[in-house]
């Protein structure tokens, strides 16, 4: 594996300070100003350092990491943020909402939802030979998923540094109930529809996720091996959005359906605002 050139500009003290500000947003459920404004010279590597500080902090506090999420799999969003690759964040066990469950008011700051293919790993993929067959062989099964993304940055005013530092704008996730082995799926062409309160609001297919969700998985497997946190047997991977993300509000119900994988559901408790 080729070694990467790591470009860091922030001091450890600034990294720790920005990580602490993000943790305070979780505690207070209040958003903060963009990190790129407070630390204009910050690089993507600095942002991953901030994320890593908080991942280690939360693990020390007793949270259990269960896998990873891939973000920025849409070429349009990559162009918007002036990057040419996805990003990743850590998934924790306490981020899961049961299928058909609900999210309590105040648990998130400014939630949005997107439909994704979730993979559960049967073994660690060999990062030295990430062929399609190697990736397929490493996956135990797939599930339909709703990722409930959130941002600790006010008004979703994010750049690449902001979203990476903020654990790839992670929030919660919901998994469908019926696992499917992927050898029977066309992951590139599988169609998706996401409904809010019974109305279709987002459409897409596997091809929207870096051309194929397996390609996104390959990127993640390589990246996680590079940073010393390789994927493991049993890890959950949220492979990236199949269509545009959608803002949700208290009182909303959400259903995502993905061809070949089935449906997954979640609600948001609370009173709807007056129209």
C-alpha positions in Angstrom: 0.0 0.0 0.0 1.3 3.4 -0.9 2.0 5.7 2.0 -0.1 8.9 2.2 1.3 12.3 2.7 -0.4 13.7 5.8 -0.9 17.5 5.7 -1.6 18.9 9.2 -1.6 22.6 10.0 -3.4 22.9 13.4 -1.7 22.5 16.7 -2.8 19.7 19.0 -4.3 22.4 21.3 -6.5 23.8 18.5 -7.6 20.3 17.5 -8.6 19.5 21.1 -10.4 22.8 21.4 -12.5 22.3 18.3 -13.3 18.7 19.3 -14.5 20.0 22.7 -16.7 22.6 21.0 -18.3 19.9 18.9 -18.9 17.7 22.0 -20.6 20.7 23.7 -23.0 20.9 20.8 -24.1 17.3 21.4 -24.6 18.0 25.1 -26.5 21.3 24.6 -28.2 20.5 21.3 -27.1 23.8 20.0 -25.1 24.4 16.8 -21.8 26.2 16.5 -20.2 28.5 13.9 -18.2 26.7 11.1 -14.9 25.3 12.1 -13.4 26.6 8.9 -14.1 30.2 10.1 -12.3 29.7 13.5 -9.4 27.7 11.8 -9.2 28.9 8.3 -6.0 27.0 7.6 -7.4 23.6 8.6 -7.0 20.7 6.2 -8.9 17.5 5.7 -6.3 15.8 7.8 -6.8 18.3 10.6 -10.6 17.6 10.4 -10.0 13.8 10.7 -7.7 14.5 13.7 -10.6 16.4 15.3 -13.0 13.5 14.6 -10.5 11.0 16.0 -10.2 12.9 19.2 -13.9 12.7 19.7 -14.1 9.1 18.7 -11.5 8.2 21.3 -13.2 10.4 23.9 -16.6 8.7 23.4 -15.1 5.2 23.4 -13.3 6.0 26.7 -16.7 7.1 28.0 -18.2 3.7 27.2 -19.8 4.1 23.8 -19.3 1.1 21.4 -18.2 1.6 17.9 -20.1 -0.7 15.5 -18.8 0.4 12.1 -18.6 3.3 9.8 -20.6 5.6 7.5 -19.5 6.9 4.1 -20.5 10.4 3.2 -20.1 12.6 0.1 -20.7 9.7 -2.3 -22.6 12.0 -4.7 -20.4 13.6 -7.4 -22.6 16.7 -7.3 -22.0 17.2 -3.5 -18.3 16.5 -3.9 -18.1 19.3 -6.5 -20.0 21.6 -4.2 -17.5 21.1 -1.5 -14.5 21.1 -3.9 -13.3 17.5 -3.0 -12.8 14.5 -5.2 -13.4 11.7 -2.7 -15.9 10.6 -0.1 -15.5 11.0 3.7 -16.2 8.7 6.6 -17.4 8.8 10.2 -17.8 6.4 13.1 -21.0 4.6 13.9 -21.8 3.9 17.5 -24.3 1.3 18.9 -26.4 4.0 20.6 -27.0 5.7 17.3 -29.4 3.0 16.1 -33.2 3.5 16.1 -35.3 0.3 15.7 -37.2 -0.1 12.5 -40.6 1.5 13.0 -39.2 3.4 16.0 -39.3 7.1 16.7 -36.8 9.9 17.4 -37.6 12.0 20.5 -37.8 15.8 20.2 -34.5 17.5 20.9 -32.3 14.5 20.3 -31.0 16.1 17.1 -30.4 19.7 16.1 -31.3 19.9 12.4 -32.1 16.4 11.0 -32.3 15.3 7.5 -32.9 11.8 6.1 -31.5 9.8 3.2 -31.9 6.2 2.0 -28.9 3.9 1.8 -27.7 0.3 1.4 -26.2 -1.0 4.6 -23.6 -3.8 4.6 -22.8 -6.1 7.5 -19.3 -7.5 7.1 -18.7 -11.2 7.3 -15.0 -10.7 7.5 -12.4 -8.0 7.0 -11.8 -7.3 3.3 -8.2 -7.7 2.2 -7.2 -4.0 1.7 -4.3 -5.1 -0.6 -6.7 -6.6 -3.2 -10.1 -4.9 -3.2 -11.5 -6.5 -6.3 -15.3 -6.7 -6.7 -15.2 -10.4 -5.9 -13.2 -9.7 -2.7 -15.7 -7.1 -1.6 -18.7 -9.3 -2.4 -17.1 -12.2 -0.5 -16.4 -10.1 2.5 -20.0 -8.9 3.0 -22.3 -11.1 5.0 -25.6 -9.4 4.0 -27.2 -6.1 3.1 -30.2 -4.2 4.6 -32.2 -1.2 3.6 -31.3 1.8 5.8 -32.3 5.3 6.7 -29.5 7.5 7.8 -30.7 10.4 9.9 -27.9 12.9 9.3 -27.4 16.0 11.5 -25.0 18.8 11.7 -23.5 20.6 14.7 -22.7 23.5 12.4 -25.4 26.2 12.3 -27.7 26.2 9.3 -25.9 23.3 7.6 -23.3 25.9 6.5 -20.7 23.2 6.0 -17.4 22.9 4.1 -15.4 19.7 3.9 -13.5 20.4 7.1 -16.7 21.0 9.0 -18.4 17.8 8.0 -15.4 15.6 8.5 -14.6 17.0 11.9 -18.3 16.6 12.8 -18.1 12.8 12.4 -19.2 13.1 8.7 -22.4 14.9 9.9 -23.7 11.8 11.5 -26.8 11.5 13.6 -28.7 8.3 13.9 -29.5 5.3 11.7 -32.4 2.8 11.1 -31.9 -0.7 9.6 -34.6 -2.8 7.9 -35.5 -6.1 9.4 -34.7 -8.6 6.7 -31.1 -9.3 5.6 -30.4 -10.1 2.0 -27.3 -11.7 0.6 -25.8 -9.5 -2.1 -25.1 -12.1 -4.7 -28.8 -11.9 -5.7 -28.8 -8.1 -6.0 -27.9 -5.6 -8.7 -26.6 -3.0 -6.4 -25.9 -0.5 -9.2 -29.5 -0.5 -10.6 -31.5 -1.1 -7.4 -34.1 1.7 -7.3 -35.0 3.7 -4.2 -37.9 5.8 -3.2 -38.1 7.7 0.1 -41.4 9.0 1.4 -42.2 11.5 4.1 -45.8 11.4 5.4 -46.7 9.1 2.5 -45.5 11.5 -0.2 -42.5 10.5 -2.4 -39.8 13.1 -1.9 -36.5 11.5 -3.0 -35.7 9.0 -5.7 -32.5 7.3 -6.7 -30.6 4.1 -7.4 -27.4 2.4 -6.4 -25.5 4.1 -9.3 -25.9 7.4 -7.4 -23.5 6.1 -4.7 -20.1 6.4 -6.4 -21.5 4.4 -9.3 -22.2 1.3 -7.1 -22.4 0.9 -3.3 -19.7 -1.8 -3.5 -17.3 0.8 -4.9 -18.0 3.0 -1.9 -17.4 0.0 0.4 -14.0 -0.5 -1.4 -13.0 3.1 -0.8 -13.9 2.8 2.9 -12.1 -0.5 3.3 -8.9 1.0 1.9 -9.3 4.3 3.9 -9.9 2.5 7.2 -6.9 0.3 6.7 -4.8 3.4 6.0 -5.9 5.1 9.3 -5.3 2.0 11.4 -9.0 1.1 12.0 -9.6 -1.7 9.4 -13.1 -3.0 9.0 -13.9 -6.1 11.1 -16.2 -9.1 11.0 -19.6 -7.8 12.2 -19.0 -4.2 11.3 -21.9 -2.2 9.9 -21.2 0.1 6.9 -23.7 2.7 5.7 -22.5 3.0 2.1 -23.9 6.4 1.1 -27.1 8.1 -0.1 -29.0 6.7 -3.1 -30.8 10.0 -3.6 -31.1 13.6 -2.3 -31.3 14.0 1.4 -34.6 15.5 2.8 -35.2 17.8 5.8 -37.6 16.3 8.4 -39.6 17.9 11.3 -41.4 16.8 14.4 -44.5 14.7 13.6 -43.1 13.4 10.3 -43.0 9.7 9.4 -40.5 8.3 6.9 -40.3 5.2 4.8 -37.6 4.2 2.4 -38.0 1.3 -0.1 -35.0 -0.2 -2.0 -35.6 -2.8 -4.8 -34.5 -6.2 -3.6 -34.0 -5.1 0.0 -37.4 -4.1 1.2 -38.5 -1.2 3.3 -37.4 0.6 6.5 -39.4 3.1 8.6 -38.9 5.8 11.3 -40.9 8.5 12.9 -40.1 11.8 14.6 -42.1 12.6 17.7 -43.5 16.0 18.5 -46.1 18.4 17.3 -46.0 19.7 13.7 -45.6 23.4 13.3 -48.6 25.3 12.1 -48.6 25.9 8.3 
